[in-house]
Amino acid sequence: MFGKIKNFLKDSAIYSVSNAAYKGMGVITLPIYSKYLTLSQFGIFVILDPIITILAELLSAGQTNSILYFAKATEEVSKRKKVFFTITILVVSINLLFIVLAHIWGNGILLAIDQSGDITGYLLFIIYISVFRSVNNLFLNKLRADENSIAFTIITLIKIASFVLAIIVLVAFYSFGISGILYAYLFSELLIFIILAFKMFSHFQFEFHSGIATESLKFGFPLIFSAIGIMLLNLSDRFLLNHFIDKSSVGLYDFGYRIAGILNMFLIMPFNLTLMPSVYNVYNTPGYERYYSKLMTYLCFITVWAGLAISLMSEELVRLFALNSDYNNAYTVVPIIILAYIFSAARNVASIGLLVKKKTTYIALLTLSMAILNIVLNIYLIPRYGFITAAYTTLFSYFVFHIVTELISRKYLDIKYETGKLLMLFALAIIVYLFAVNILNGVSIFSFIVKLILIGVFPLLLLPVKFYEEIEIATLKKIFNNISNFSEIKRMISDLLSQRQNGEK
């Protein structure tokens, strides 16, 4: 058990570097966006960005997940190479067909999305950024499947550095505006494609097998709808805000969403990148059910604590990243989206039963259902209550998504999650947040210090409600006393896990 958790944490830590940097570029570049783009211009970019993201996911045809599945299901190296080559040819063929069709019908579709015509001039950017990103995502997932987290991280960091550098040159120095951002996207995707293409060449065995392609599509196809459903759940609110209000509201909402994304950037996405390979590796090994249960508990504890910190500091963070006061009110959506992110992360763990039992169709149906629920709620509520409604509907949809996913998943794999502890954790965090916002007003040194104190003592507030096991408390005390002795900390964690396993036996 210790070896599994140690490897999980190691890979998660390595992935966290790349993902934090990748997501971080969206936060790092916020001051540039806010300084050189008006709220309305930022709103246009916010509409273009999800179109590219959704297209890249569609063009991968669910094969990024197939790569992970076949890597664990196929031990023979030569067969893995045949599988990878077949999947790559499949994805490239889909992309080539898309290029032809997009040149024919692309402008008409973009006009249907935004009748103002503000985004039609960016059609070529949309096509080619999406194509290169879809193939790059496939190749990067091959590195994940091989558990080559270091190469994954290095390549991702190169992509980020090239993007940020291009943004500084094209947007800040040459004032290319939205086009500058899209040129930066294209440049970074092309650069990474060249690097990955050379690296992937040795992983090919040049034999296309229709049987492999059929099986791969059968596994991955339902997950296309799952991925698209997640994206619609996350991104459709921007399009509806644009339709019912204006692009300035889209820009304001998305700015706050990106600040909340700090939680996703540093904690949730690295966890998710490590989760899938780990889930398949651990399944049916001794203690796997407790392992899954503890993943849920520790994930929620860490994300709730970090989410509370970001929520309490949301106004300060927005003012830090926004160089234009027009963006200041974006902080109002941050705590709501933070909570939505936490339920989204918990839902990923709750779906383990469906994943290991290959019930991916349920995941797709649930995701699409929640996306439809979110869209319907937004259509009804946004015209009545304004842009903040989009945040609340996102939160509600992810909460329902988590609950329903866990109920269905437990029919196939009955994991005993520590529900009582999780309820206490969420309730206490909400009470602390409401207490703070009701006694503190605005940005000041006093409120900043009080918020820091509340963030620091939050884990201690869980002691009276017996959130921690006695052995966890004892181990944490020893770790604190030996904080500078890393080898001793590793030994204590090993002893802790060993005692748990002995207890289970």
N, C-alpha and C positions, 0 to 999 in steps of 0.2 A: 504493500500500500504506500509506504513512504517513497519508494522509487517512482511510483506512478505520479504521486502528487508533486514530487521534486521535479520530474520531467515536465509536468504540466505547467508548474510555476516558472520553470526556466524558459520554456518556449513562449509562455504568455508574456514574460518580461521582455524577451527579445522582440516579439511581435509588437509589444506596447511601444517600443522605440519607433518602429516604422509607422505604426498606425497613429501614434501621437503626433509624429511629424507630418504624416499625410493629412490627417484631420486638422492638425495645427496650422497648416498652410491656409486653411479657410478662415482661421482666426487671426493669424499673423497678418494676412493681407487685408483684414477688415479696416485698419486705419487708412490704408491706401484707397480702398473702395469708398470709404466715407468722405475722404478729402477730395478725390478727383471725380466721383460720380454723384449726381444728385440722387435723392431718394427715388425719383421716377426712373432714372437710368439704372440704378441698382435693381429696381423692380423688374426691368426688362431682362437683365442678366439672370435674375432669380427664376424667371420663366424659362430661359434658354437652358440653364444648368440641369434641371430635372429632365427635360426632354432628352438631352444627351445621355444622362444616367439611365433612363428607362430604355432607350434604344440600345445602349451597350449591353444591358441585361438581356433584352430580347434576342439580340444577335448572337449571344453566347449559347442560346437554345438549351439552357439548363446544364450545359456540359461542364461547367466549372465544378458542379457537385458530382457529376459522373466521374471526373478525374479522381476525386477523393475516395469515392466508393470503390472503383476498380483497383486503386492502389492497395487497398486493404484486402480485396477479394482475390487478387492475383499475385501469387508469389514468384512465378517464373519471370525472370528479367526480360527474356525475348518476347514473351507474350505482353508484358507491360508496354514494351516499346511499340508493338503492333497496335495495341489499344490506343496509346497516346497519338500515334500517327493517324489512325482512323478518325479519332475525335477531332484532331486538328484540321484534317481535310474537310470534315463535316462542317465545322464552324467557319472555315475560310470560304467554302462554297456558299453558305448562307449569306455571308457578308458581301460577296461579289454580286449575288442576286439582288441584295438590298440596294447596293450602289446604283444599279440600273433602274430599279423601280423608284428610288428616291429622286433621281434626276427627272423622272417623268411626272410624278405626282406630288413631290415634296412641297412645292409652294402652295398648292391647293390645301393640303393638310395643315400647313402652318397658318394659313388664313382662317381655317375653321377653328383652330385653337385660339388665335388672337386676331379678331377681325380688324383691329387697328392697323395691321400690317407692319407693326414695329419689329417683328422677328423674322420676316421673310427674307430680308437681306443677308441673313446669317446662315442660309441653307447649306452652303458648301462646308462651312465650319461644322455644323451639326452632323453632316454625313460622315466626314472623314475622322473627326474626333471620336465619334461613336464606334466606327469600324476598328480603328487602332486600339481603342480602349477595350473592346470586347475580346480581341485576340490577346492583348496583354494580360487581361484578367485570367484567361485560360492558362497562359504560361505561368503566371504567378501562382495559380492554384496547383500547378504541377509541382512547384517548389514546396508548397504546403503539404501536398500529398507525400512527398519524399521527406517531409519533416526537416527540410533545409531552411530553417528559420533565419539563419545568418545571411544566406544569399538573398532571401526574400527581403530582409531588412535593408541590406546594402543597396539593392536595386531600387527599392522604394525611396530610400533617402536621396539617391541620385535623381530620381524623377521629381521629388519635391524641391530639391535645390535648383534644378533647371527651371522649374515652373516659377518659383519665387523670384529668381534672378530675371527671368523674362518679364514678369509683372513689373518689377522695379524699373526696368529699362523702357518697356513699351507703354506702361500706364503712367508711372510717376514722371519719367523724364521726357517721353515723347507724346504724352497725352493722347494715346490712341483710344482711350475709353473702353467700351465693351469689346470692340474688335481686338484691342491689346490683350484682354483677358483670354479671348478665344485663341489668338495666336499663341499665347503662352501654353494653353492646354495642348494645342496641336504639336508644338515643339517638344514638350515633355513626353507626350505619348509616342511620337516618332523616335525620339532618342532611346526610350526604354524598349520599344519594339526591336530596334537594331541590336541592342545588347542581349535581349532575351532570345531573339532568333538564333544568334550564334550559340548561346548557351544550350538551347533546346535541341539543336541539330543532332547532338550525340545521343539524345533520348528517342530518336526515331528509328523504327525499322520499316522501310518503305514498302509496306503491304497494306492495302486497304481491304478491310473485311466487312462486307455488308451485314453479316450477322452481329458483329460487335457494334456497328453503327445502330442497328435496330434495337439491340439491348440497351445501349447507352441512351438513345432517345426515349425509350420506354421508362428508364429510371429518371432521367433528367427532365422530361417534358412536363410532368405535373409541377415540378419545382419552378418552371418558368412562371407559371401563374402565381405561385407562392411569392416569388421575388417581385413580380409586377404588382401583386396585391400589396406587399409591404411598401413598395415605392409609391403606389397610389395613396396608401394610408398616410405616408409621410409627406407626400409632395402635392397631392391634388388640391390641398387647401390654398396653395399659392395661385393656382389657376382660377379657383372660385373667388378668391379675394380680388383678383384682377378683374374678373367678370362683374362682380357685384359692387365693388368699391372703386379702387384705382391702383395704379402701380406703386404709388407712394406707400399705401398700406401694405402692399406685398413686400416692399423693401424694409419697412419698419418691422413687420412680423418676422421676416427671415433673418434680420439682424439679431433679434432676440433669440431666435431658434439656434443660430450659430453659437451664441454665447452659451446656451444650455448644452450645446454639442461638445463642450469641454469635457463633460462627464462621459459622453460617448467616446470621445477621442482618447482619453487616457485610461479608461477602465473597461467599458463595455465591449468595444470593438476588439481590443487585444484578447479579452476573454473569449469572445465568439470565434475568433480565428483559431484559438487553441482548442476550443470545445469540441468541434466536429471530429478531428482525428482522435482526440482523447476518448470520446464517447465510444467509438467503434473499437478502440484498443482495449478498453477496460471491460466492456460488456461480457458477462458470463465468467468473469474472473472472481476469485474470492473477495468478498466485501464490496462488490460493485454497487449494490443498492445503497449502502451507507455512503459510499463515495459520491453518488449522484445527489443524495439528500444533502450532504454537507456542501456540495457545490452551490446548491440553491441558498442555503443559509449564509454562507460566507459571501457569496455574490451580493445578496440583498443587504447584508450588514455594511459592506464596503461602499456600495453604490448609494445607499440611503445616507450614510455619514457624509460622503463626498457631495452628494446631491444637496444635502442640507447646507453645507458650506457654500456652494455656488449660489443657491437660492437666497441665502442671507446676504451675500455679497453681490447680488445681481445688479443693483443700481451702480455700485462702484465699478464693476467690471464693464458695464456698458459705457460708462463715461471714460474709462481707461482706453477702450478700443475705438470709440467714436470720436473722430476729430471734427465732427460737425454736430452741433447741438440739436439739429433736426432729428437725430437718431436716438436721443436720450430716452424717450418713452418706450423704447424696445424692451426695457427691463421687465415690464409688466407680464410678459409672456414666459419669462425664463423659469420661474418655479413650477409652473403648470407643465411645461415641456419636460423639465427635469423628472417629474414624477411619471410622466408618460414613458420616458426613456427607461426608467427603472422597471416598470411593468413589462416593457418590451424585452428587456434582458432576462427577467424572470420567466417570461413566456418561452424563450429559447431553451432554457433548462427544462421547463415543464413538457416540452415536446420531445424529450429524449425517447420516451416509449414509442412514439410514432416513427421516429428515425430508425431505431435499431430493429424494429419490426417491419420496416420498409413500407409503412403506411403513408407514403408521401402525398397521396391523393387527398387525404384528410387535411394535411397541412395546407395544400393549395386551396381547397374549398373554404377552409376556415379563414385564410388570409384574404381571399377575394370577398368573402361575406363581410368581414370587418371593414374592408376598404369601401364596400358599397354602403355599409352602415354609416361610416364616416362622411362619405360624400353626400348622402341623403340628409344627414344632420346639418352639414354645412350649408347645403342649398336652402334649407328651411330657416336656419338660425342666423347666418351671417348678415343677410339684409336687415334683420331686425335688431341685432345686438352688436354689430361691428366686428373688427378684426380679432378682438380678444376671444371671440367665440370659437375661432378655428383652433386655438390652443386647448380649450375645454373639450371640444369634440374629439380631438386627438387623444387626450387623456382618457376620456370615457371609453373610446374604442379599444385602446390598448388594455385597459382594465378588463373589459369584457373578453377580449382576445385571450388574455392570460387565463382567466377562470375557465373558459370553455375548453381551451387547449389542455389544461391540466386534467379536467374531468374526463375528456375523451382518451387522453394518453394513458391514464391510469387503468383503463380497461384492458390495455395491452401489456403494460408493465407497471405494477402497483408500487410505486416508490413512496415511502412514508416520509413526506417532507415535514419539517418542524413548523407546522402551521401556526401553533400557538405563539411560538417565539417570534415568528415573522409579523404577526398581527401586533404584538407589543412593540416591535421595532418601528413599524410604520406609524402607529398611533403616537408614540413618544416623539418621533421626528416632527409630525404635524403639529403637536402641542407646542414644541419648542419654537417652531417657525411662527406660528400664530402669536405666541407670546412676544416674540421679538418685533414683529411688524406692528403690533398694537402699542408697544411702549416706545418704539424708536421711529423717528421721522427724518427723512432726507439723509444726505451724506454729511457726516461730521466725524471728528476724531473720537468723540465719545461713543457714538453708535458703532463705529468701526471696532473699538476696543471691546465693547459689550458683545458684539457678534463673534469676535475671536474667542472670547471666554466661553460662550455658549457652544461653539464648535468644538473647543478643546475638551469640555466636560461631558459632551454628549455620550461617549462610550461609558463613562462612569455612572450616568443616569440609568443605564441598563442593569446595573448591579442589583438594585432592590427588587427588580422584577424577575431575577434569576434567569437572565438571558444566557449567561455563560455557564458551562459545566465547570465543576470544581477543578477538574484537571486542567482545563483551559486557563482558569484564573491563576493556578499555581505556576503553570508554564509561562504565562505572560509576566508574572512577577520575576521569575528567574531570568527571562529574556531581558527585562528592563535592567536588572542588576548586572547582566553580562553584555550590555549593549555593544561594547567595543570588541567582544570576542566572537567572531563570526562562526568559527568551528564549534564552539561550545553551544551556540544557538542552534546550529544544525543538529548536534547531538540531542539536545532537549526536544526538538521537534520530532526527531526519530523516536525517542523514548515515548513521547506523547502518543504518536500513532501506534507504536507497538503495544502500549497499554490498552488502547481502544480495541485493537484487534484481539488481544487476549480476553478483553471483556466480552467481545462478541462471541468468542469461542465458548 
